[in-house]
Amino acid sequence: MPIDVYNAILDQRLSELREDIFPRLRGHSHLTLEIGSGHGHFLTAYAEAHPGEFCVGVDLIADRLKRAERKSDRAGSGNVLWVQAEAGLLVEALPADCLLSRIFVLFPDPWPKRRHWKNRLIQPSFLDVLAAKSRLGAQLFFRTDHREYFSYASEVIGAHPLWRVDETLPWPFELVTVFQQRADQYQSLIVIRRDSHV
Ligand SMILES: C[S@@+](CC[C@H](N)C(=O)[O-])C[C@H]1O[C@@H](n2cnc3c(N)ncnc32)[C@H](O)[C@@H]1O
């Protein structure tokens, strides 16, 4: 596909996303985002336990989001928004006055083959996009059962000027996700948005 056609499609998608989410995010200046929210078990429970936070779950798959929405409707949570989008595009589409405070990336697709590593969510360019929309001190919670992805993510995050791993903070909220239930072990990282000069 020619690059100008590709860019036009992306621009169109960004405008549609903005039209969809801007009215629903009005009045919420700090967000908790779950990327790859799947069937919504984690974020529904998290939102119920944190009524003072406004939560956004993003996933590529419509059917999973529908199920997630049914769960949060049943729970009566008024503080969750489910969005079907590619995560990077959603983050880019957020209103300028909306900043991310907490970001959860739980059991992301590990893309085990080296030639597919470029598809992994945790990449320097994605950390740039997240950093641009995160407040200073924002927390990124990453968890995976894939040992090699864990090492890869630790390295990519460790080398990024705007994020630092914090080994002292506790995991803020436990709820076993669908993929966590299938895992026989997992590892977690807590990462803080920092000032590049610090
Ligand atoms: C392995 S599943 C994990 C689901 C859930 N977090 C859990 O722990 O059970 C990964 C999820 O991320 C979603 N996903 C993958 N890449 C994505 C992207 N770039 N943007 C948004 N969602 C994405 C997939 O559709 C899938 O639902």
The ligand as an ORCA input file, in Angstrom:
! r2SCAN-3c Opt
* xyz 0 1
  C      -2.885    -12.661     25.280
  S      -4.326    -11.672     25.363
  C      -4.368    -11.183     27.083
  C      -5.733    -10.697     27.511
  C      -5.835    -10.282     28.986
  N      -4.974     -9.141     29.282
  C      -5.521    -11.421     29.906
  O      -4.515    -11.343     30.638
  O      -6.285    -12.396     29.917
  C      -3.781    -10.191     24.558
  C      -4.915     -9.229     24.219
  O      -4.329     -8.042     23.698
  C      -5.070     -7.626     22.558
  N      -4.136     -6.846     21.728
  C      -3.037     -7.292     21.093
  N      -2.393     -6.293     20.482
  C      -3.116     -5.173     20.713
  C      -2.985     -3.800     20.335
  N      -1.957     -3.402     19.587
  N      -3.915     -2.928     20.738
  C      -4.968     -3.332     21.501
  N      -5.139     -4.613     21.920
  C      -4.233     -5.513     21.529
  C      -5.551     -8.918     21.924
  O      -6.677     -8.721     21.113
  C      -5.852     -9.763     23.172
  O      -7.194     -9.617     23.611
*
